[in-house]
Amino acid sequence: MGGYRLVVPWRQRAGWAVVLTWAAASTGCPSTDANKQQAVDGGAALCPASEPSQCFDRGISWLDRDPEKAARAFSLACDAGIGGACNNLGALYAEGRGVPRDSSRAAALYERACTAGAAHGCHSLALIVAEGKLGKPDLAKAFTLASKACALGHAHGCDTAAVAYANGRGVTANKQQAMTLWEQACTGGVDHACAALGINLIVGLDGVPRDTARGQQLLLRACNANYAPACKDLGGMHLGKALPKSDAKQGIVLLTNACNLSYGEGCNELGVAHVQGVGTEPDMQRAAELFERACTLGSATGCSNLAIAAEHGDGIPKDEQRAAALRAKACQGGHQPSCKTGDKHP
């Protein structure tokens, strides 16, 4: 049974966290159309140009009901100098809601919002720049924008800048600075930041003083807020006996929570627990069901483990053809051992 794979529970995630945020009003962006008097819908005013804050508020109220109206209202408010409206209009262009999808237009609007002092705009632009949606990724610029968002009080900006410091993406790696920013972001309510802070306090690498008790509290806090990766990480630590008072049954509860929150890696690790009989009775049929759910939810490791089950007939009918297809899917999803020709035990 030793071929089944876990995902390392306390691995530091290197990606930029994508969080679409809607801004509250912020002024300071010079108008680009002084001649606009009102946003019009069939001859009726949507909002008065003389009171752009009303356009912003009405745009917010229309977001779900009528994004096209929301876009027109945000456009007027943005031109009147409300940076948050520029950000929200940019988000609509990024999603293609109420307006044609246009990443370049979205970036231009985020830049206007950031220049106006709207922290959301700075962070949104940081994500676009980091992901290379406008060309080659510019991690240094992305870090600068995320840092500006953080300085303007945007907690997700602090989290993004912390990830950059932790992984040396666009800035010299500095784990201590990352921890400081994660503290700030966690205080601001960012569950990913609380989880990252908790993991690093438990592991205590790179000069970070260990504080296992607080680390567990932070991970549990994030898990209770339905941040599934925190449930998976803390559950994996319990099963892996990485905690002073590890509890395998509690680990199963946490992994179950992660899986129930549709997090594929949580389902995969829960499946491995059923294979190994850790914290629960061995149950290959249940393990195969969990690997299948994990694979469906996008876990490449889950696809690899399901391939092993199909190859050996563990809990499901033996099927070499299906196993090969699953290994190919795992490889495509980034599970490198599955890409090796003839490697039947990733």
Secondary structure, DSSP 8 states (H G I E B T S, - for coil): -TT-----TT----S-----------B----S-TT--EEEETTEEEEETT-HHHHHHHHHHHTTT-HHHHHHHHHHHHHTTBHHHHHHHHHHHHHTSSS---HHHHHHHHHHHHHTT-HHHHHHHHHHHHHTTTSS--HHHHHHHHHHHHHTT-HHHHHHHHHHHHHTSSS---HHHHHHHHHHHHHTT-HHHHHHHHHHHHH--TT----HHHHHHHHHHHHHTT-HHHHHHHHHHHHTT-STT--HHHHHHHHHHHHHTT-HHHHHHHHHHHHHTSSS---HHHHHHHHHHHHHTT-HHHHHHHHHHHHHTSSS---HHHHHHHHHHHHHTT-GGGGSTT----
